[in-house]
Amino acid sequence: NIILTPTTTPVISQPKPQTDANSAIDECVALKTSEASGKNYERGSLIVSFDADTSYTTAVNVLTDLNLSADASRAAKDNFSQYHWLSVYVPKGEEFKWQCLLDAADHVKRANLNITFNLSQ
């Protein structure tokens, strides 16, 4: 493309580099992997918090739209209105990818690894 300015000096515009969605996900996964270094977490599970005005039904629909499922126990439903989080099942080994995807989803506040702790006396 050539753009003529009032001085009639030709300016060649450069196309803007396009952001590759896969590279953005890859960068996010690398960051999440680094943050999790040395931490123990449950494989195949994330703790996902939702915006305070999100209903349980909306939260489940967000997950269903992504082909994910959550703890559907009575306790999870009862606690959602107070805490706004769910235990979400993701494919084992894809926890970091799903953290990144869920962090960008509507109504999601944050997706976290389900950190485990070893207690000893």
MMTF fields as JSON, N, C-alpha, C and O atoms, coordinates in Angstrom:
{
  "mmtfVersion": "1.0.0",
  "mmtfProducer": "UNKNOWN",
  "numBonds": 483,
  "numAtoms": 484,
  "numGroups": 121,
  "numChains": 1,
  "numModels": 1,
  "chainsPerModel": [1],
  "groupsPerChain": [121],
  "chainIdList": ["A"],
  "bondAtomList": [4, 2, 8, 6, 12, 10, 16, 14, 20, 18, 24, 22, 28, 26, 32, 30, 36, 34, 40, 38, 44, 42, 48, 46, 52, 50, 56, 54, 60, 58, 64, 62, 68, 66, 72, 70, 76, 74, 80, 78, 84, 82, 88, 86, 92, 90, 96, 94, 100, 98, 104, 102, 108, 106, 112, 110, 116, 114, 120, 118, 124, 122, 128, 126, 132, 130, 136, 134, 140, 138, 144, 142, 148, 146, 152, 150, 156, 154, 160, 158, 164, 162, 168, 166, 172, 170, 176, 174, 180, 178, 184, 182, 188, 186, 192, 190, 196, 194, 200, 198, 204, 202, 208, 206, 212, 210, 216, 214, 220, 218, 224, 222, 228, 226, 232, 230, 236, 234, 240, 238, 244, 242, 248, 246, 252, 250, 256, 254, 260, 258, 264, 262, 268, 266, 272, 270, 276, 274, 280, 278, 284, 282, 288, 286, 292, 290, 296, 294, 300, 298, 304, 302, 308, 306, 312, 310, 316, 314, 320, 318, 324, 322, 328, 326, 332, 330, 336, 334, 340, 338, 344, 342, 348, 346, 352, 350, 356, 354, 360, 358, 364, 362, 368, 366, 372, 370, 376, 374, 380, 378, 384, 382, 388, 386, 392, 390, 396, 394, 400, 398, 404, 402, 408, 406, 412, 410, 416, 414, 420, 418, 424, 422, 428, 426, 432, 430, 436, 434, 440, 438, 444, 442, 448, 446, 452, 450, 456, 454, 460, 458, 464, 462, 468, 466, 472, 470, 476, 474, 480, 478],
  "bondOrderList": [1, 1, 1, 1, 1, 1, 1, 1, 1, 1, 1, 1, 1, 1, 1, 1, 1, 1, 1, 1, 1, 1, 1, 1, 1, 1, 1, 1, 1, 1, 1, 1, 1, 1, 1, 1, 1, 1, 1, 1, 1, 1, 1, 1, 1, 1, 1, 1, 1, 1, 1, 1, 1, 1, 1, 1, 1, 1, 1, 1, 1, 1, 1, 1, 1, 1, 1, 1, 1, 1, 1, 1, 1, 1, 1, 1, 1, 1, 1, 1, 1, 1, 1, 1, 1, 1, 1, 1, 1, 1, 1, 1, 1, 1, 1, 1, 1, 1, 1, 1, 1, 1, 1, 1, 1, 1, 1, 1, 1, 1, 1, 1, 1, 1, 1, 1, 1, 1, 1, 1],
  "groupList": [{"groupName": "ASN", "atomNameList": ["N", "CA", "C", "O"], "elementList": ["N", "C", "C", "O"], "formalChargeList": [0, 0, 0, 0], "bondAtomList": [1, 0, 2, 1, 3, 2], "bondOrderList": [1, 1, 2], "singleLetterCode": "N", "chemCompType": "L-PEPTIDE LINKING"}, {"groupName": "ILE", "atomNameList": ["N", "CA", "C", "O"], "elementList": ["N", "C", "C", "O"], "formalChargeList": [0, 0, 0, 0], "bondAtomList": [1, 0, 2, 1, 3, 2], "bondOrderList": [1, 1, 2], "singleLetterCode": "I", "chemCompType": "L-PEPTIDE LINKING"}, {"groupName": "LEU", "atomNameList": ["N", "CA", "C", "O"], "elementList": ["N", "C", "C", "O"], "formalChargeList": [0, 0, 0, 0], "bondAtomList": [1, 0, 2, 1, 3, 2], "bondOrderList": [1, 1, 2], "singleLetterCode": "L", "chemCompType": "L-PEPTIDE LINKING"}, {"groupName": "THR", "atomNameList": ["N", "CA", "C", "O"], "elementList": ["N", "C", "C", "O"], "formalChargeList": [0, 0, 0, 0], "bondAtomList": [1, 0, 2, 1, 3, 2], "bondOrderList": [1, 1, 2], "singleLetterCode": "T", "chemCompType": "L-PEPTIDE LINKING"}, {"groupName": "PRO", "atomNameList": ["N", "CA", "C", "O"], "elementList": ["N", "C", "C", "O"], "formalChargeList": [0, 0, 0, 0], "bondAtomList": [1, 0, 2, 1, 3, 2], "bondOrderList": [1, 1, 2], "singleLetterCode": "P", "chemCompType": "L-PEPTIDE LINKING"}, {"groupName": "VAL", "atomNameList": ["N", "CA", "C", "O"], "elementList": ["N", "C", "C", "O"], "formalChargeList": [0, 0, 0, 0], "bondAtomList": [1, 0, 2, 1, 3, 2], "bondOrderList": [1, 1, 2], "singleLetterCode": "V", "chemCompType": "L-PEPTIDE LINKING"}, {"groupName": "SER", "atomNameList": ["N", "CA", "C", "O"], "elementList": ["N", "C", "C", "O"], "formalChargeList": [0, 0, 0, 0], "bondAtomList": [1, 0, 2, 1, 3, 2], "bondOrderList": [1, 1, 2], "singleLetterCode": "S", "chemCompType": "L-PEPTIDE LINKING"}, {"groupName": "GLN", "atomNameList": ["N", "CA", "C", "O"], "elementList": ["N", "C", "C", "O"], "formalChargeList": [0, 0, 0, 0], "bondAtomList": [1, 0, 2, 1, 3, 2], "bondOrderList": [1, 1, 2], "singleLetterCode": "Q", "chemCompType": "L-PEPTIDE LINKING"}, {"groupName": "LYS", "atomNameList": ["N", "CA", "C", "O"], "elementList": ["N", "C", "C", "O"], "formalChargeList": [0, 0, 0, 0], "bondAtomList": [1, 0, 2, 1, 3, 2], "bondOrderList": [1, 1, 2], "singleLetterCode": "K", "chemCompType": "L-PEPTIDE LINKING"}, {"groupName": "ASP", "atomNameList": ["N", "CA", "C", "O"], "elementList": ["N", "C", "C", "O"], "formalChargeList": [0, 0, 0, 0], "bondAtomList": [1, 0, 2, 1, 3, 2], "bondOrderList": [1, 1, 2], "singleLetterCode": "D", "chemCompType": "L-PEPTIDE LINKING"}, {"groupName": "ALA", "atomNameList": ["N", "CA", "C", "O"], "elementList": ["N", "C", "C", "O"], "formalChargeList": [0, 0, 0, 0], "bondAtomList": [1, 0, 2, 1, 3, 2], "bondOrderList": [1, 1, 2], "singleLetterCode": "A", "chemCompType": "L-PEPTIDE LINKING"}, {"groupName": "GLU", "atomNameList": ["N", "CA", "C", "O"], "elementList": ["N", "C", "C", "O"], "formalChargeList": [0, 0, 0, 0], "bondAtomList": [1, 0, 2, 1, 3, 2], "bondOrderList": [1, 1, 2], "singleLetterCode": "E", "chemCompType": "L-PEPTIDE LINKING"}, {"groupName": "CYS", "atomNameList": ["N", "CA", "C", "O"], "elementList": ["N", "C", "C", "O"], "formalChargeList": [0, 0, 0, 0], "bondAtomList": [1, 0, 2, 1, 3, 2], "bondOrderList": [1, 1, 2], "singleLetterCode": "C", "chemCompType": "L-PEPTIDE LINKING"}, {"groupName": "GLY", "atomNameList": ["N", "CA", "C", "O"], "elementList": ["N", "C", "C", "O"], "formalChargeList": [0, 0, 0, 0], "bondAtomList": [1, 0, 2, 1, 3, 2], "bondOrderList": [1, 1, 2], "singleLetterCode": "G", "chemCompType": "PEPTIDE LINKING"}, {"groupName": "TYR", "atomNameList": ["N", "CA", "C", "O"], "elementList": ["N", "C", "C", "O"], "formalChargeList": [0, 0, 0, 0], "bondAtomList": [1, 0, 2, 1, 3, 2], "bondOrderList": [1, 1, 2], "singleLetterCode": "Y", "chemCompType": "L-PEPTIDE LINKING"}, {"groupName": "ARG", "atomNameList": ["N", "CA", "C", "O"], "elementList": ["N", "C", "C", "O"], "formalChargeList": [0, 0, 0, 0], "bondAtomList": [1, 0, 2, 1, 3, 2], "bondOrderList": [1, 1, 2], "singleLetterCode": "R", "chemCompType": "L-PEPTIDE LINKING"}, {"groupName": "PHE", "atomNameList": ["N", "CA", "C", "O"], "elementList": ["N", "C", "C", "O"], "formalChargeList": [0, 0, 0, 0], "bondAtomList": [1, 0, 2, 1, 3, 2], "bondOrderList": [1, 1, 2], "singleLetterCode": "F", "chemCompType": "L-PEPTIDE LINKING"}, {"groupName": "HIS", "atomNameList": ["N", "CA", "C", "O"], "elementList": ["N", "C", "C", "O"], "formalChargeList": [0, 0, 0, 0], "bondAtomList": [1, 0, 2, 1, 3, 2], "bondOrderList": [1, 1, 2], "singleLetterCode": "H", "chemCompType": "L-PEPTIDE LINKING"}, {"groupName": "TRP", "atomNameList": ["N", "CA", "C", "O"], "elementList": ["N", "C", "C", "O"], "formalChargeList": [0, 0, 0, 0], "bondAtomList": [1, 0, 2, 1, 3, 2], "bondOrderList": [1, 1, 2], "singleLetterCode": "W", "chemCompType": "L-PEPTIDE LINKING"}],
  "groupTypeList": [0, 1, 1, 2, 3, 4, 3, 3, 3, 4, 5, 1, 6, 7, 4, 8, 4, 7, 3, 9, 10, 0, 6, 10, 1, 9, 11, 12, 5, 10, 2, 8, 3, 6, 11, 10, 6, 13, 8, 0, 14, 11, 15, 13, 6, 2, 1, 5, 6, 16, 9, 10, 9, 3, 6, 14, 3, 3, 10, 5, 0, 5, 2, 3, 9, 2, 0, 2, 6, 10, 9, 10, 6, 15, 10, 10, 8, 9, 0, 16, 6, 7, 14, 17, 18, 2, 6, 5, 14, 5, 4, 8, 13, 11, 11, 16, 8, 18, 7, 12, 2, 2, 9, 10, 10, 9, 17, 5, 8, 15, 10, 0, 2, 0, 1, 3, 16, 0, 2, 6, 7],
  "groupIdList": [1, 2, 3, 4, 5, 6, 7, 8, 9, 10, 11, 12, 13, 14, 15, 16, 17, 18, 19, 20, 21, 22, 23, 24, 25, 26, 27, 28, 29, 30, 31, 32, 33, 34, 35, 36, 37, 38, 39, 40, 41, 42, 43, 44, 45, 46, 47, 48, 49, 50, 51, 52, 53, 54, 55, 56, 57, 58, 59, 60, 61, 62, 63, 64, 65, 66, 67, 68, 69, 70, 71, 72, 73, 74, 75, 76, 77, 78, 79, 80, 81, 82, 83, 84, 85, 86, 87, 88, 89, 90, 91, 92, 93, 94, 95, 96, 97, 98, 99, 100, 101, 102, 103, 104, 105, 106, 107, 108, 109, 110, 111, 112, 113, 114, 115, 116, 117, 118, 119, 120, 121],
  "secStructList": [7, 3, 3, 3, 7, 6, 6, 7, 7, 3, 3, 3, 7, 7, 7, 7, 7, 7, 7, 7, 2, 2, 2, 2, 2, 2, 2, 2, 2, 2, 2, 2, 2, 2, 2, 6, 6, 6, 7, 7, 3, 3, 3, 3, 3, 3, 3, 3, 3, 3, 7, 6, 6, 7, 7, 2, 2, 2, 2, 2, 2, 2, 2, 2, 2, 6, 6, 7, 3, 3, 7, 7, 1, 2, 2, 2, 2, 2, 2, 2, 2, 2, 2, 7, 3, 3, 3, 3, 3, 7, 7, 6, 6, 7, 2, 2, 2, 2, 2, 2, 2, 2, 2, 6, 1, 6, 6, 3, 3, 3, 3, 3, 3, 3, 3, 7, 7, 7, 7, 7, 7],
  "xCoordList": [0.837, 0.0, 0.88, 1.888, 0.512, 1.218, 0.24, -0.874, 0.688, -0.147, 0.555, 1.739, -0.195, 0.376, -0.003, -1.172, 1.006, 0.777, 0.731, 1.06, 0.331, 0.248, 1.569, 1.558, 2.678, 3.962, 4.248, 5.282, 3.345, 3.435, 4.649, 5.086, 5.184, 6.249, 5.591, 4.798, 5.901, 5.267, 5.716, 6.901, 4.747, 5.011, 4.453, 3.275, 5.297, 4.855, 4.451, 5.266, 3.182, 2.713, 3.008, 2.886, 3.394, 3.697, 2.472, 1.809, 2.171, 1.036, 1.343, 2.472, 0.309, 0.483, 0.627, -0.101, 1.576, 1.702, 0.46, -0.048, -0.011, -1.196, -0.774, 0.208, -1.521, -1.244, -1.856, -3.056, -1.033, -1.481, -2.064, -1.38, -3.329, -3.991, -3.229, -3.131, -2.689, -1.94, -0.682, -0.328, 0.004, 1.214, 0.865, 1.625, -0.27, -0.703, -0.996, -0.63, -1.645, -1.919, -0.612, -0.428, 0.3, 1.595, 2.361, 2.972, 2.325, 2.999, 2.351, 3.044, 1.045, 0.315, 0.641, 0.887, 0.643, 0.947, 2.361, 2.59, 3.302, 4.688, 4.746, 5.451, 4.009, 3.972, 3.349, 3.891, 2.214, 1.533, 2.418, 2.455, 3.127, 4.04, 5.14, 5.479, 5.686, 6.734, 6.22, 6.898, 5.029, 4.431, 4.169, 4.194, 3.918, 3.57, 4.798, 4.676, 5.953, 7.178, 7.31, 7.247, 7.493, 7.673, 6.384, 6.428, 5.244, 3.963, 3.327, 3.448, 2.657, 1.889, 0.449, -0.116, -0.132, -1.523, -2.222, -1.594, -3.535, -4.346, -4.449, -4.91, -4.023, -4.101, -5.553, -6.292, -5.966, -7.319, -8.355, -9.555, -7.901, -8.834, -8.33, -7.134, -9.235, -8.938, -9.985, -11.104, -9.626, -10.58, -10.845, -9.937, -12.084, -12.43, -13.366, -14.431, -12.955, -13.806, -14.508, -13.956, -15.73, -16.578, -16.915, -16.816, -17.313, -17.734, -18.868, -19.664, -18.932, -19.902, -21.351, -22.222, -21.621, -23.003, -23.346, -24.39, -22.474, -22.706, -23.468, -23.087, -24.544, -25.33, -24.666, -23.83, -25.044, -24.545, -24.867, -24.011, -26.082, -26.497, -25.645, -25.233, -25.375, -24.532, -23.126, -22.534, -22.588, -21.238, -21.161, -20.221, -22.138, -22.165, -22.3, -21.674, -23.106, -23.26, -21.954, -21.635, -21.201, -19.892, -19.002, -18.338, -18.991, -18.155, -18.657, -17.865, -19.961, -20.549, -20.223, -19.94, -20.262, -19.922, -18.484, -18.155, -17.633, -16.235, -15.997, -14.856, -17.088, -17.031, -16.327, -15.627, -16.518, -15.973, -17.125, -18.265, -16.823, -17.845, -17.281, -16.069, -18.191, -17.818, -18.459, -19.346, -17.988, -18.597, -20.068, -20.372, -20.958, -22.391, -23.059, -24.276, -22.256, -22.826, -23.719, -23.639, -24.559, -25.446, -24.629, -25.002, -23.513, -22.657, -22.066, -21.99, -21.648, -21.082, -22.133, -21.841, -23.346, -24.431, -24.764, -24.936, -24.853, -25.204, -24.136, -24.457, -22.87, -21.769, -21.501, -20.866, -21.969, -21.648, -22.145, -21.432, -23.341, -23.893, -23.065, -23.069, -22.361, -21.527, -20.096, -19.533, -19.507, -18.083, -17.791, -16.7, -18.73, -18.593, -17.4, -16.693, -17.176, -16.145, -16.65, -17.543, -16.042, -16.369, -15.094, -14.114, -15.113, -14.06, -14.419, -15.489, -13.515, -13.788, -12.861, -11.659, -13.434, -12.669, -12.154, -12.921, -10.84, -10.192, -9.377, -9.068, -9.022, -8.2, -6.853, -6.188, -6.469, -5.191, -4.05, -4.002, -3.141, -2.0, -2.269, -1.358, -3.522, -3.886, -4.324, -5.018, -3.919, -4.344, -3.926, -4.719, -2.692, -2.206, -2.93, -3.273, -3.154, -3.887, -5.283, -5.744, -5.957, -7.312, -7.344, -8.323, -6.289, -6.209, -6.243, -6.982, -5.447, -5.371, -6.696, -7.151, -7.312, -8.578, -9.701, -10.502, -9.757, -10.817, -10.612, -11.583, -9.362, -9.1, -9.655, -9.967, -9.778, -10.282, -11.79, -12.369, -12.418, -13.846, -14.725, -14.364, -15.887, -16.871, -17.274, -17.396, -17.477, -17.956, -16.898, -17.13, -15.736, -14.696, -13.781, -13.275, -13.591, -12.675, -11.249, -10.336, -11.063, -9.733, -9.838, -10.689, -8.95, -8.832, -7.496, -6.442, -7.556, -6.361, -6.136, -7.077, -4.876, -4.575, -5.183, -5.308, -5.553, -6.074, -4.862, -4.497, -4.255, -3.018, -3.279, -4.268, -2.381, -2.48, -1.34, -0.255, -1.614, -0.618, -0.434, -1.383, 0.802, 1.099, 1.291, 2.197, 0.431, 0.52, 1.193, 0.897, 2.084, 2.734, 2.964, 2.974, 3.148, 3.388, 4.842, 5.255],
  "yCoordList": [-1.178, 0.0, 1.237, 1.286, 2.215, 3.489, 4.563, 4.657, 5.381, 6.468, 7.773, 7.953, 8.682, 9.98, 10.983, 11.137, 11.655, 12.677, 14.021, 14.103, 15.088, 16.404, 16.849, 17.668, 16.337, 16.719, 15.88, 16.052, 14.984, 14.061, 13.137, 12.595, 12.963, 11.991, 10.632, 10.448, 9.684, 8.371, 7.676, 7.633, 7.152, 6.392, 4.996, 4.824, 4.024, 2.639, 2.107, 2.015, 1.759, 1.25, -0.246, -0.986, -0.652, -2.056, -2.723, -2.139, -3.931, -4.618, -4.892, -5.211, -4.759, -5.03, -6.527, -7.319, -6.908, -8.35, -8.858, -8.216, -9.993, -10.57, -11.451, -12.189, -11.363, -12.193, -13.559, -13.685, -14.555, -15.926, -16.407, -16.403, -16.82, -17.265, -18.413, -18.494, -19.303, -20.436, -19.973, -20.531, -18.966, -18.503, -17.816, -17.914, -17.123, -16.505, -17.584, -17.437, -18.654, -19.769, -20.418, -20.735, -20.617, -21.225, -20.392, -20.936, -19.067, -18.183, -18.285, -18.331, -18.319, -18.437, -19.767, -19.811, -20.849, -22.178, -22.191, -22.754, -21.579, -21.517, -20.767, -21.181, -19.671, -18.892, -19.703, -19.743, -20.349, -21.152, -22.317, -22.654, -22.927, -24.029, -23.544, -24.214, -22.385, -21.799, -21.488, -21.765, -20.915, -20.571, -21.811, -21.736, -22.943, -24.166, -24.979, -26.005, -24.532, -25.275, -25.568, -24.662, -26.839, -27.245, -27.418, -27.788, -27.164, -27.309, -28.642, -29.123, -29.229, -30.451, -30.042, -29.22, -30.621, -30.306, -31.542, -32.467, -31.532, -32.648, -32.596, -31.605, -33.658, -33.734, -33.914, -34.675, -33.207, -33.347, -32.504, -32.722, -31.533, -30.738, -29.311, -29.085, -28.358, -26.953, -26.415, -26.926, -25.392, -24.657, -23.358, -22.549, -23.165, -22.01, -21.099, -21.521, -19.842, -18.857, -18.011, -17.718, -17.634, -16.898, -15.523, -15.291, -14.616, -13.29, -13.416, -14.353, -12.467, -12.523, -12.533, -13.077, -11.939, -11.903, -13.083, -13.082, -14.078, -15.254, -16.31, -16.66, -16.813, -17.872, -19.227, -19.381, -20.193, -21.559, -22.071, -22.662, -21.845, -22.314, -21.694, -22.391, -20.391, -19.721, -20.296, -20.543, -20.51, -21.07, -22.445, -22.733, -23.279, -24.618, -24.514, -25.285, -23.573, -23.388, -22.945, -23.389, -22.077, -21.65, -22.874, -23.027, -23.732, -24.937, -25.919, -26.507, -26.089, -26.999, -26.537, -27.36, -25.221, -24.68, -25.009, -25.048, -25.245, -25.598, -27.108, -27.57, -27.86, -29.324, -29.76, -30.772, -28.993, -29.334, -29.592, -29.212, -30.237, -30.461, -30.094, -29.998, -29.892, -29.493, -30.42, -31.211, -30.3, -31.011, -30.585, -29.406, -31.541, -31.232, -31.702, -31.875, -31.903, -32.367, -31.296, -30.12, -31.719, -30.786, -29.724, -28.551, -30.142, -29.207, -28.149, -26.973, -28.574, -27.61, -26.579, -25.385, -27.036, -26.123, -25.175, -23.973, -25.734, -24.919, -23.877, -22.747, -24.254, -23.343, -22.31, -21.29, -22.553, -21.65, -20.229, -19.266, -20.09, -18.743, -17.923, -16.693, -18.593, -17.88, -17.69, -16.604, -18.732, -18.695, -18.463, -18.009, -18.763, -18.567, -19.297, -18.742, -20.529, -21.342, -22.772, -23.23, -23.454, -24.851, -25.638, -25.101, -26.884, -27.813, -28.287, -28.852, -28.05, -28.326, -29.438, -29.426, -30.386, -31.504, -31.147, -30.748, -31.296, -31.042, -32.279, -33.09, -32.439, -33.598, -33.574, -32.539, -34.711, -34.803, -34.421, -34.846, -33.612, -33.147, -31.854, -31.284, -31.381, -30.141, -29.051, -28.109, -29.183, -28.233, -26.796, -25.869, -26.611, -25.248, -24.637, -23.455, -25.445, -24.958, -24.498, -23.438, -25.308, -24.956, -23.787, -23.042, -23.613, -22.398, -21.178, -20.226, -21.214, -20.075, -19.843, -18.704, -20.901, -20.766, -20.291, -19.438, -20.832, -20.431, -19.012, -18.287, -18.606, -17.234, -16.208, -15.081, -16.598, -15.685, -15.826, -15.076, -16.782, -17.053, -16.032, -15.516, -15.759, -14.881, -15.441, -16.654, -14.555, -14.865, -15.504, -15.67, -15.866, -16.5, -15.424, -14.56, -15.506, -14.591, -15.118, -14.382, -16.411, -17.007, -18.526, -19.07, -19.192, -20.643, -20.972, -20.491, -21.786, -22.117, -23.617, -24.407, -23.993, -25.397, -25.811, -24.995, -27.062, -27.607, -28.1, -29.274, -27.161, -27.439, -28.434, -28.326, -29.403, -30.368, -30.128, -29.681, -30.431, -30.241, -31.559, -32.315, -31.815, -32.988, -32.502, -31.72, -32.971, -32.591, -33.695, -34.876, -33.309, -34.312, -33.716, -32.498, -34.598, -34.123, -34.262, -33.916],
  "zCoordList": [0.0, 0.0, 0.0, 0.704, -0.768, -0.79, -0.37, -0.884, 0.586, 1.085, 0.731, 1.016, 0.105, -0.236, 0.837, 1.189, 1.343, 2.349, 1.651, 0.468, 2.35, 1.71, 1.073, 0.154, 1.532, 0.933, -0.304, -0.95, -0.63, -1.751, -1.677, -2.692, -0.483, -0.31, -0.135, 0.789, -0.997, -0.864, 0.439, 0.771, 1.136, 2.356, 2.14, 1.828, 2.305, 2.117, 3.483, 4.401, 3.595, 4.876, 4.962, 3.986, 6.143, 6.395, 7.005, 7.863, 6.572, 7.196, 8.666, 9.036, 9.488, 10.908, 11.109, 10.511, 11.959, 12.22, 12.937, 13.857, 12.514, 13.143, 14.308, 14.225, 15.379, 16.537, 16.292, 16.05, 16.357, 16.183, 17.511, 18.535, 17.485, 18.718, 19.361, 20.585, 18.53, 19.075, 19.79, 20.83, 19.258, 19.928, 21.247, 22.21, 21.305, 22.562, 23.599, 24.765, 23.188, 24.096, 24.523, 25.698, 23.572, 23.893, 24.914, 25.834, 24.749, 25.705, 27.082, 28.098, 27.112, 28.372, 29.047, 30.253, 28.271, 28.817, 29.393, 30.464, 28.696, 29.197, 30.522, 31.443, 30.62, 31.859, 32.993, 34.098, 32.725, 33.744, 34.196, 35.379, 33.247, 33.569, 34.505, 35.48, 34.203, 35.035, 36.431, 37.421, 36.517, 37.813, 38.668, 39.897, 38.024, 38.752, 39.153, 39.822, 38.754, 39.038, 40.537, 41.367, 40.861, 42.247, 43.03, 44.203, 42.419, 43.112, 42.761, 41.635, 43.726, 43.481, 43.219, 43.939, 42.19, 41.88, 41.347, 40.832, 41.486, 41.019, 39.508, 38.942, 38.863, 37.399, 36.985, 37.609, 35.92, 35.397, 36.106, 35.941, 36.902, 37.687, 37.84, 38.021, 37.767, 38.038, 38.997, 39.052, 39.749, 40.56, 39.8, 39.607, 39.372, 38.538, 39.318, 39.768, 39.473, 40.138, 39.079, 38.018, 39.4, 38.468, 39.037, 40.242, 38.145, 38.568, 39.587, 39.531, 40.511, 41.605, 41.124, 41.804, 39.963, 39.467, 38.554, 37.902, 38.51, 37.663, 38.449, 39.566, 37.862, 38.518, 38.292, 37.401, 39.099, 38.941, 37.53, 36.871, 37.078, 35.748, 34.65, 33.723, 34.74, 33.744, 33.77, 32.72, 34.967, 35.087, 34.431, 33.69, 34.702, 34.099, 32.582, 31.855, 32.095, 30.65, 29.992, 28.889, 30.658, 30.135, 29.962, 28.937, 30.956, 30.894, 29.838, 29.102, 29.77, 28.778, 27.359, 26.488, 27.123, 25.801, 25.406, 24.22, 26.399, 26.152, 26.243, 26.255, 26.307, 26.449, 27.725, 27.743, 28.787, 30.099, 31.056, 30.788, 32.164, 33.18, 34.544, 34.737, 35.475, 36.826, 37.834, 37.514, 39.052, 40.17, 40.242, 40.425, 40.1, 40.103, 41.393, 41.446, 42.42, 43.688, 44.301, 43.945, 45.216, 45.917, 46.659, 46.68, 47.269, 48.011, 47.078, 47.434, 45.882, 44.92, 44.529, 44.461, 44.272, 43.91, 45.057, 44.855, 46.261, 47.425, 47.74, 48.107, 47.597, 47.922, 46.84, 47.108, 45.629, 44.517, 44.776, 44.494, 45.301, 45.507, 46.492, 46.433, 47.391, 48.356, 47.856, 47.995, 47.279, 46.936, 45.45, 45.103, 44.585, 43.13, 42.522, 41.681, 42.94, 42.313, 42.153, 42.865, 41.188, 40.923, 40.668, 40.152, 41.024, 40.632, 39.224, 39.003, 38.283, 36.87, 36.379, 36.646, 35.666, 35.128, 33.74, 32.863, 33.553, 32.27, 31.901, 32.774, 30.62, 30.26, 31.001, 31.064, 31.553, 32.265, 31.324, 30.17, 31.845, 31.056, 30.31, 29.71, 30.342, 29.651, 30.629, 30.246, 31.877, 32.903, 32.57, 32.732, 32.106, 31.823, 30.621, 30.627, 29.606, 28.425, 28.831, 28.406, 29.66, 30.067, 31.03, 31.063, 31.816, 32.638, 31.728, 31.977, 30.684, 29.759, 29.04, 28.935, 28.551, 27.833, 28.754, 28.371, 29.946, 30.882, 31.398, 31.613, 31.599, 32.048, 31.061, 31.444, 29.798, 28.763, 28.527, 27.742, 29.201, 28.97, 29.697, 30.755, 29.1, 29.733, 31.092, 31.265, 32.041, 33.394, 34.295, 35.493, 33.731, 34.538, 35.107, 34.391, 36.407, 37.078, 36.956, 36.58, 37.28, 37.215, 37.305, 38.009, 36.573, 36.64, 37.32, 36.903, 38.357, 39.137, 39.172, 39.092, 39.294, 39.521, 40.855, 41.769, 40.959, 42.205, 43.003, 42.958, 43.734, 44.47, 45.59, 46.316, 45.721, 46.811, 47.797, 47.427, 49.037, 50.096, 50.827, 51.036, 51.209, 52.035, 53.46, 53.746, 54.345, 55.746, 56.534, 56.35, 57.396, 58.234, 59.618, 59.794, 60.592, 61.955, 62.293, 63.401]
}
